Amino acid sequence: MLEKLGEVLRKATNKIANAIFLDKNLVDSIIKDLQRALIEADVNVLLVKELSDKIRKSAFDERIKDVDKKEHIIKLLHDELVSILGEHKPLKLEKGQNRIMFLGLYGAGKTSTVAKLGNYFLKRGNKVVLLGLDVHRPAAAEQLKQLAEKNKIPCIVDLDEKNPIKIIKKYEKQLKEYNLILIDTAGRHTLDGDLISEIKSINKEIKPTETILILPADIGQAAKKQAKEFQEAINISGVIITRMDSTARGGGALTACAETKASVYFITTGEKINDIEEFNPKSFLSRLLGMGDLESLIEKIKSATGEAESLKIQKKMEEGKISLEDVIEQVKSMNSLGGFDKIKSMIPGFSSVSSKIPEDMLENQEAKIAKWEHIIKSMTKEEKENPELLEKQTQRISRVAAGAGVHNSDVRALLKQYKLLNEMIKSGAGTDMSQGFSQKQMQKLAKKFGKMKKIRF
């Protein structure tokens, strides 16, 4: 998401940090690159001009000593970008029952977002139910039902009833069993009088604790107008921006919402159930600058595995060793998170070596995972816990391969994957992960990844 903007921001901060003198030509060059990248990301031109003027003023402010000027400008750039992205306002659940109503026009991704958020809160120990009140769009209730069943999320829909108020009253007693109700409502092509009237009647009946507007990132700066209209008509409490992975206009949608003071709670970054994350401007900018975002990565792991399982994985990683079964679980989790490409920007320090990592290195397919599972089942308990036993013993490898019905090279490929992940964990042992890997550690890992280019799993 917004990769070009991130690249320009990284280059700009490096230019400032490495400059001996901040002369006019250098400052103008940096400002010009920033302006182009921000405008391409669909950020409002007036905001871009305001940021440019502040950088130029600071660069030539004689009251600031030259030795402090570079740090001052980098901090100014960071703070101003965070400011135009908006305030961090997490969606906090109340102690009693929470009822969150979702609004949006056709095509915004409302129904799939309701399911994603349901999964997000379910994995964090909440008793969640999805309530389908979109009685107009063909197959809307069926879509919500299928998403819920596929991801084991409780769901209430009534395929025959065409009155949302009657559905609420019919299932009122059942809804009391849950501490979080996520309500999918009808959309329209425009915010017309009929839609406003229906939403107001649902609002009166359900009394939501939160009213969230779903906006697609590809509408760019038009998000400002839409957010303002919904705010005036229904009084929304926050926004979720969808499809942040597929457009460069996401910068426009984010900054437009900030201008209307409509806080962005979450963004979605793909089609999979776990492709949703809490929006934190500082963390978002940190990723754009290549500094990682471990907090969001940990939250994504919780969405994929649940809180208890993520703590178990964390403990094993802290001990510096994983088993072969853990390798399988890790690649399964990575697959459900959207693959390595989706999470590499969250790992501190990894952006500097990601170009050296073969694209298919840590990506995986169902067939590959199934093959690995067959291989592990053919091993003894001792071999599973200490895969090093197989590395130099061809007889063991041949026996395991024959038992699994695969080639010796398939067993060796799994062992190399295990060794690589184990070495990554050991390289991070003793590291303050909030600061990322050291440069020496990252160079070591990059070298190891480079040697793996010829391996195909």
RAHU-V11639 format. One line per field, one symbol per residue. psi: psi as a letter, one per 40 degrees, with the letter a starting at -180 (. if undefined). Layout:
# RAHU-V11639
psi = ???
This chain:
# RAHU-V11639
psi = hfdddddddddddddddehdigidddddddddddddddddefihdddddddddddddddfhedhiddedddddddddddddddeeiihgihhiidahhhhhhiiiieefdddddddddddddefeihiihhhegedhhedddddddddddefhihhihedhehdddddddeddddeeiehhhhhiiiidigiddddddddddddddgidihhhhhideebeedddddddddddegieiihhifeeeieeddddddddddefhhhdiiifadidefiihhhddddddddeeeigdddddddddddeiddddddddddddeehiidddddddddddddeeidddedeehheddeedeehhdedeiiiddddddddddddeiidddddgeddddegddddddddddefiiddddddddddddddddddddeheihddeaiiddddddddddddeedehh.
